[in-house]
Amino acid sequence: MIRWGILGCGDVCEVKSGPAFQKSRGSQLVAVMRRDAHRCADFAARHDVPFHTTSARELIENPDVDAVYIATPPGQHLELALAVCAAKKPCYVEKPMARSFAESAQMLEAFRAANVPLFVAFYRRGLPRFQTVKTLLEHGEIGEISGVSYRYLSPSEADLDPQNLPWRLRAHDAGAGLFYDLGSHLLDVFDFWFGPLENVAGLARNRATPQIEVEDSAAMSFEAAGAPGVAQWNFAAHERADFIEIWGENGKISLSCFSGEPVRLQNRRGEQFFEGANPPHVHGPLVQTICDELNGVGAALSTGESALRTMRVMDRVLGRI
Protein backbone atom coordinates (compact mmCIF):
# COMPACT_ATOMS: atom_id res chain seq x y z
CA MET A 1 0.00 0.00 0.00
CA ILE A 2 1.41 3.40 -1.06
CA ARG A 3 0.44 6.23 1.31
CA TRP A 4 0.39 9.54 -0.57
CA GLY A 5 0.78 13.16 0.49
CA ILE A 6 -0.16 16.11 -1.72
CA LEU A 7 1.72 19.42 -1.80
CA GLY A 8 -0.67 22.08 -3.08
CA CYS A 9 -4.20 20.70 -2.69
CA GLY A 10 -5.85 23.31 -4.92
CA ASP A 11 -8.39 23.17 -7.72
CA VAL A 12 -6.63 20.52 -9.83
CA CYS A 13 -6.83 18.11 -6.89
CA GLU A 14 -10.56 18.44 -6.33
CA VAL A 15 -11.65 16.17 -9.18
CA LYS A 16 -8.84 15.61 -11.67
CA SER A 17 -6.20 14.08 -9.42
CA GLY A 18 -6.90 13.99 -5.68
CA PRO A 19 -9.57 11.24 -5.65
CA ALA A 20 -7.36 9.07 -7.86
CA PHE A 21 -5.01 8.47 -4.93
CA GLN A 22 -7.93 7.24 -2.84
CA LYS A 23 -9.52 5.06 -5.53
CA SER A 24 -6.48 3.38 -7.07
CA ARG A 25 -5.56 -0.14 -6.00
CA GLY A 26 -2.75 -0.24 -3.48
CA SER A 27 -3.03 3.48 -2.73
CA GLN A 28 -4.16 5.79 0.08
CA LEU A 29 -4.26 9.58 0.40
CA VAL A 30 -3.14 10.27 3.95
CA ALA A 31 -1.88 13.88 4.00
CA VAL A 32 -2.37 17.21 2.22
CA MET A 33 -0.60 20.56 2.40
CA ARG A 34 -1.63 24.08 1.36
CA ARG A 35 -0.38 27.45 2.56
CA ASP A 36 -3.95 28.61 3.24
CA ALA A 37 -4.73 26.79 6.50
CA HIS A 38 -8.52 27.15 6.21
CA ARG A 39 -8.69 25.82 2.66
CA CYS A 40 -6.30 23.01 3.48
CA ALA A 41 -8.39 21.90 6.45
CA ASP A 42 -11.54 22.16 4.35
CA PHE A 43 -10.05 19.97 1.60
CA ALA A 44 -8.94 17.38 4.16
CA ALA A 45 -12.37 17.29 5.79
CA ARG A 46 -14.28 16.98 2.51
CA HIS A 47 -11.95 14.29 1.12
CA ASP A 48 -11.54 12.35 4.38
CA VAL A 49 -7.78 12.92 4.60
CA PRO A 50 -6.47 12.32 8.14
CA PHE A 51 -3.53 14.79 8.16
CA HIS A 52 -3.24 18.36 6.88
CA THR A 53 -0.62 21.06 7.27
CA THR A 54 0.58 24.39 5.89
CA SER A 55 4.19 23.20 5.91
CA ALA A 56 5.69 21.39 2.91
CA ARG A 57 8.56 20.14 5.03
CA GLU A 58 6.20 18.70 7.65
CA LEU A 59 4.32 16.72 5.00
CA ILE A 60 7.48 15.50 3.25
CA GLU A 61 9.03 14.36 6.54
CA ASN A 62 5.84 12.75 7.84
CA PRO A 63 6.71 9.06 8.44
CA ASP A 64 3.18 8.04 7.39
CA VAL A 65 3.76 9.47 3.88
CA ASP A 66 5.46 7.07 1.47
CA ALA A 67 5.23 9.14 -1.75
CA VAL A 68 4.50 12.78 -2.61
CA TYR A 69 2.45 14.42 -5.37
CA ILE A 70 3.49 18.01 -6.18
CA ALA A 71 0.45 19.90 -7.46
CA THR A 72 1.79 23.46 -7.27
CA PRO A 73 2.59 25.80 -10.20
CA PRO A 74 5.85 24.87 -11.99
CA GLY A 75 7.83 27.63 -10.31
CA GLN A 76 7.90 25.54 -7.12
CA HIS A 77 8.46 22.12 -8.70
CA LEU A 78 12.25 21.98 -8.60
CA GLU A 79 12.65 23.09 -4.99
CA LEU A 80 9.90 20.82 -3.69
CA ALA A 81 10.96 17.84 -5.78
CA LEU A 82 14.54 18.11 -4.53
CA ALA A 83 13.23 18.14 -0.95
CA VAL A 84 11.18 15.00 -1.65
CA CYS A 85 14.23 13.39 -3.25
CA ALA A 86 16.36 14.24 -0.20
CA ALA A 87 13.78 12.42 1.93
CA LYS A 88 14.20 9.36 -0.36
CA LYS A 89 10.52 9.30 -1.28
CA PRO A 90 9.03 8.68 -4.76
CA CYS A 91 7.61 11.82 -6.35
CA TYR A 92 4.80 12.54 -8.81
CA VAL A 93 5.12 16.06 -10.27
CA GLU A 94 2.46 18.04 -12.11
CA LYS A 95 3.09 18.98 -15.74
CA PRO A 96 4.97 20.76 -17.12
CA MET A 97 7.80 19.10 -15.23
CA ALA A 98 9.41 22.44 -14.25
CA ARG A 99 10.01 25.93 -15.69
CA SER A 100 12.62 24.78 -18.20
CA PHE A 101 14.47 21.83 -19.63
CA ALA A 102 17.46 22.81 -17.45
CA GLU A 103 15.42 22.69 -14.22
CA SER A 104 13.82 19.42 -15.30
CA ALA A 105 17.20 17.85 -16.09
CA GLN A 106 18.50 18.92 -12.67
CA MET A 107 15.49 17.32 -11.04
CA LEU A 108 15.85 14.04 -12.90
CA GLU A 109 19.60 13.89 -12.24
CA ALA A 110 18.98 14.19 -8.50
CA PHE A 111 16.41 11.38 -8.47
CA ARG A 112 18.64 9.14 -10.56
CA ALA A 113 21.57 9.73 -8.22
CA ALA A 114 19.38 8.92 -5.22
CA ASN A 115 17.86 5.88 -6.99
CA VAL A 116 14.37 7.21 -6.21
CA PRO A 117 11.48 7.05 -8.74
CA LEU A 118 10.22 10.25 -10.38
CA PHE A 119 6.94 10.46 -12.31
CA VAL A 120 5.26 13.34 -14.16
CA ALA A 121 1.52 13.99 -14.59
CA PHE A 122 1.15 13.59 -18.34
CA TYR A 123 -2.06 11.72 -17.65
CA ARG A 124 -3.33 11.60 -21.23
CA ARG A 125 -1.09 8.56 -21.74
CA GLY A 126 -3.59 6.61 -19.65
CA LEU A 127 -6.86 7.93 -21.09
CA PRO A 128 -8.94 5.65 -23.35
CA ARG A 129 -8.91 7.86 -26.47
CA PHE A 130 -5.13 8.11 -26.58
CA GLN A 131 -4.69 4.44 -25.71
CA THR A 132 -7.01 3.65 -28.65
CA VAL A 133 -4.85 5.63 -31.07
CA LYS A 134 -1.72 3.87 -29.85
CA THR A 135 -3.38 0.49 -30.43
CA LEU A 136 -4.55 1.48 -33.93
CA LEU A 137 -1.04 2.58 -34.85
CA GLU A 138 0.55 -0.56 -33.41
CA HIS A 139 -1.90 -2.72 -35.37
CA GLY A 140 -1.03 -0.93 -38.61
CA GLU A 141 -4.57 0.31 -39.26
CA ILE A 142 -3.32 3.15 -41.48
CA GLY A 143 -0.15 1.48 -42.70
CA GLU A 144 3.18 3.24 -42.70
CA ILE A 145 2.87 6.72 -41.18
CA SER A 146 3.52 9.40 -43.79
CA GLY A 147 2.63 12.61 -41.95
CA VAL A 148 1.40 14.16 -38.68
CA SER A 149 -0.24 17.54 -38.09
CA TYR A 150 -1.80 19.47 -35.22
CA ARG A 151 -3.57 22.82 -35.01
CA TYR A 152 -4.73 24.59 -31.87
CA LEU A 153 -6.45 27.98 -31.95
CA SER A 154 -8.15 29.95 -29.18
CA PRO A 155 -8.98 33.60 -28.53
CA SER A 156 -6.83 35.50 -26.06
CA GLU A 157 -8.19 36.09 -22.60
CA ALA A 158 -10.16 39.32 -22.50
CA ASP A 159 -9.08 42.37 -20.49
CA LEU A 160 -5.82 40.96 -19.16
CA ASP A 161 -4.45 43.07 -16.33
CA PRO A 162 -0.62 43.06 -16.46
CA GLN A 163 -0.54 43.56 -12.69
CA ASN A 164 -2.87 40.65 -11.94
CA LEU A 165 -2.18 37.91 -14.47
CA PRO A 166 -3.09 34.26 -13.87
CA TRP A 167 -0.02 32.21 -12.97
CA ARG A 168 -0.10 30.40 -16.33
CA LEU A 169 0.77 33.69 -18.04
CA ARG A 170 3.61 34.61 -15.68
CA ALA A 171 6.99 33.23 -16.72
CA HIS A 172 8.31 33.25 -13.16
CA ASP A 173 5.54 30.88 -12.06
CA ALA A 174 4.87 28.91 -15.25
CA GLY A 175 8.21 28.94 -17.05
CA ALA A 176 6.57 30.21 -20.24
CA GLY A 177 3.00 30.79 -21.39
CA LEU A 178 0.14 28.59 -22.54
CA PHE A 179 2.42 26.72 -24.94
CA TYR A 180 4.08 25.20 -21.87
CA ASP A 181 0.79 24.56 -20.11
CA LEU A 182 -1.28 23.19 -23.01
CA GLY A 183 1.28 22.33 -25.67
CA SER A 184 3.08 19.99 -23.32
CA HIS A 185 0.05 17.65 -23.28
CA LEU A 186 0.05 17.24 -27.06
CA LEU A 187 3.82 16.87 -27.37
CA ASP A 188 3.90 14.20 -24.66
CA VAL A 189 1.09 12.33 -26.43
CA PHE A 190 3.17 12.39 -29.61
CA ASP A 191 6.11 10.99 -27.64
CA PHE A 192 3.78 8.25 -26.33
CA TRP A 193 2.52 7.32 -29.80
CA PHE A 194 5.62 7.76 -31.94
CA GLY A 195 8.61 7.67 -29.60
CA PRO A 196 10.99 10.61 -29.19
CA LEU A 197 10.42 13.42 -31.70
CA GLU A 198 13.46 14.12 -33.85
CA ASN A 199 14.72 17.04 -35.97
CA VAL A 200 12.65 19.54 -33.98
CA ALA A 201 12.66 23.15 -35.15
CA GLY A 202 10.28 25.95 -34.27
CA LEU A 203 9.65 29.42 -33.00
CA ALA A 204 7.45 31.18 -30.48
CA ARG A 205 6.37 34.81 -30.51
CA ASN A 206 4.12 37.31 -28.77
CA ARG A 207 2.16 38.88 -31.61
CA ALA A 208 -1.12 40.16 -30.21
CA THR A 209 -1.02 40.36 -26.40
CA PRO A 210 1.72 42.82 -25.38
CA GLN A 211 0.29 43.03 -21.87
CA ILE A 212 1.89 39.65 -21.14
CA GLU A 213 5.61 38.78 -21.33
CA VAL A 214 5.20 35.24 -22.64
CA GLU A 215 4.45 33.78 -26.08
CA ASP A 216 0.95 33.83 -27.55
CA SER A 217 1.75 31.74 -30.64
CA ALA A 218 4.14 28.93 -31.53
CA ALA A 219 4.81 26.65 -34.47
CA MET A 220 7.14 23.74 -35.06
CA SER A 221 8.24 21.05 -37.46
CA PHE A 222 9.52 17.65 -36.41
CA GLU A 223 10.02 14.03 -37.37
CA ALA A 224 7.70 11.43 -35.79
CA ALA A 225 8.56 7.76 -36.33
CA GLY A 226 10.37 8.78 -39.50
CA ALA A 227 7.50 10.88 -40.88
CA PRO A 228 7.43 14.68 -41.21
CA GLY A 229 5.16 16.57 -38.86
CA VAL A 230 3.99 20.12 -38.15
CA ALA A 231 2.16 21.70 -35.22
CA GLN A 232 0.78 25.16 -34.47
CA TRP A 233 -0.59 26.85 -31.36
CA ASN A 234 -2.23 30.29 -31.52
CA PHE A 235 -3.63 31.66 -28.25
CA ALA A 236 -4.66 34.99 -29.83
CA ALA A 237 -6.81 33.77 -32.71
CA HIS A 238 -10.32 34.86 -33.70
CA GLU A 239 -11.65 31.29 -33.67
CA ARG A 240 -11.14 27.93 -31.97
CA ALA A 241 -9.62 24.71 -33.28
CA ASP A 242 -8.07 21.58 -31.80
CA PHE A 243 -7.32 18.93 -34.40
CA ILE A 244 -4.81 16.09 -34.70
CA GLU A 245 -4.36 14.25 -38.00
CA ILE A 246 -2.15 11.21 -38.49
CA TRP A 247 -1.77 10.22 -42.14
CA GLY A 248 -0.68 6.82 -43.36
CA GLU A 249 -0.31 5.08 -46.68
CA ASN A 250 -3.63 3.29 -46.09
CA GLY A 251 -5.68 5.78 -44.12
CA LYS A 252 -5.96 8.50 -41.51
CA ILE A 253 -6.63 8.87 -37.78
CA SER A 254 -8.12 12.13 -36.53
CA LEU A 255 -9.08 13.40 -33.08
CA SER A 256 -8.64 16.37 -30.76
CA CYS A 257 -6.27 16.72 -27.85
CA PHE A 258 -8.65 18.40 -25.40
CA SER A 259 -12.21 17.58 -26.51
CA GLY A 260 -13.95 14.28 -25.93
CA GLU A 261 -15.38 13.36 -29.32
CA PRO A 262 -14.68 9.86 -30.70
CA VAL A 263 -11.46 8.92 -32.47
CA ARG A 264 -12.10 8.73 -36.22
CA LEU A 265 -10.39 6.06 -38.33
CA GLN A 266 -10.56 6.15 -42.12
CA ASN A 267 -8.94 3.37 -44.11
CA ARG A 268 -9.63 0.98 -46.96
CA ARG A 269 -12.35 -0.76 -44.94
CA GLY A 270 -14.29 2.49 -44.58
CA GLU A 271 -14.84 4.76 -41.59
CA GLN A 272 -14.99 3.84 -37.92
CA PHE A 273 -15.48 5.82 -34.73
CA PHE A 274 -14.08 4.79 -31.35
CA GLU A 275 -15.68 6.17 -28.22
CA GLY A 276 -13.43 6.91 -25.30
CA ALA A 277 -15.09 8.89 -22.52
CA ASN A 278 -12.76 10.16 -19.83
CA PRO A 279 -12.99 8.58 -16.39
CA PRO A 280 -14.41 10.76 -13.59
CA HIS A 281 -10.88 11.50 -12.32
CA VAL A 282 -8.61 11.91 -15.35
CA HIS A 283 -5.37 11.24 -13.46
CA GLY A 284 -6.74 7.88 -12.34
CA PRO A 285 -5.40 5.53 -15.06
CA LEU A 286 -1.90 7.04 -14.87
CA VAL A 287 -1.88 7.09 -11.06
CA GLN A 288 -2.85 3.42 -11.11
CA THR A 289 0.21 2.55 -13.23
CA ILE A 290 2.42 4.53 -10.83
CA CYS A 291 1.00 2.74 -7.79
CA ASP A 292 1.43 -0.57 -9.59
CA GLU A 293 5.10 0.19 -10.22
CA LEU A 294 5.71 1.29 -6.65
CA ASN A 295 3.95 -1.85 -5.43
CA GLY A 296 6.09 -3.99 -7.72
CA VAL A 297 3.34 -5.20 -10.07
CA GLY A 298 3.66 -3.03 -13.18
CA ALA A 299 5.29 -0.06 -14.89
CA ALA A 300 4.30 3.62 -14.90
CA LEU A 301 3.22 5.22 -18.18
CA SER A 302 4.85 8.62 -17.53
CA THR A 303 8.28 9.01 -15.93
CA GLY A 304 10.86 11.71 -15.41
CA GLU A 305 12.76 10.31 -18.38
CA SER A 306 9.81 10.52 -20.80
CA ALA A 307 8.76 13.95 -19.51
CA LEU A 308 12.27 15.34 -19.95
CA ARG A 309 12.05 14.57 -23.67
CA THR A 310 8.93 16.75 -23.91
CA MET A 311 10.64 19.55 -21.97
CA ARG A 312 13.54 19.40 -24.41
CA VAL A 313 11.18 19.71 -27.40
CA MET A 314 9.34 22.70 -25.91
CA ASP A 315 12.51 24.56 -25.01
CA ARG A 316 13.83 23.99 -28.53
CA VAL A 317 10.70 25.65 -29.92
CA LEU A 318 11.11 28.50 -27.43
CA GLY A 319 14.73 28.95 -28.58
CA ARG A 320 16.28 28.10 -25.22
CA ILE A 321 18.37 25.15 -26.40
DAKA-V984716 format. One record per residue. NEAR is the number of other ideal C-beta (glycine too) atoms within 10 Angstrom. Layout:
near
NEAR
NEAR
This chain:
near
11
22
16
27
29
31
26
22
28
16
9
16
23
14
13
18
23
25
18
27
29
16
15
24
11
14
23
17
27
21
24
27
28
25
11
12
11
9
14
21
16
14
21
21
10
10
18
8
23
11
16
23
19
15
11
22
12
15
25
21
13
20
6
12
23
17
21
27
28
25
27
23
20
27
17
18
27
21
14
23
27
16
19
29
23
13
16
9
19
21
26
28
28
24
21
31
32
28
22
22
23
14
20
30
16
14
28
22
13
18
21
13
9
16
7
17
17
25
25
31
26
25
26
23
21
22
20
16
21
23
17
18
23
14
11
21
17
9
8
14
20
21
13
11
21
15
14
24
15
23
16
24
17
18
13
18
16
5
6
15
8
10
6
6
17
15
13
18
23
17
16
11
16
22
30
27
26
24
26
27
21
19
28
23
18
20
27
28
23
24
20
20
21
21
12
16
23
13
10
19
10
19
12
22
10
16
11
13
18
10
14
21
15
22
24
22
21
24
16
23
14
23
15
21
17
11
16
14
24
14
24
16
25
20
27
18
18
9
8
10
13
18
14
22
15
27
18
21
11
15
20
17
24
16
23
16
19
11
10
13
13
14
21
14
22
16
18
9
10
8
10
14
10
16
11
17
10
15
14
11
20
18
27
20
21
25
29
20
18
30
24
19
18
21
14
7
10
14
9
24
22
25
18
24
12
19
26
20
16
29
31
18
26
28
19
17
25
22
9
15
14
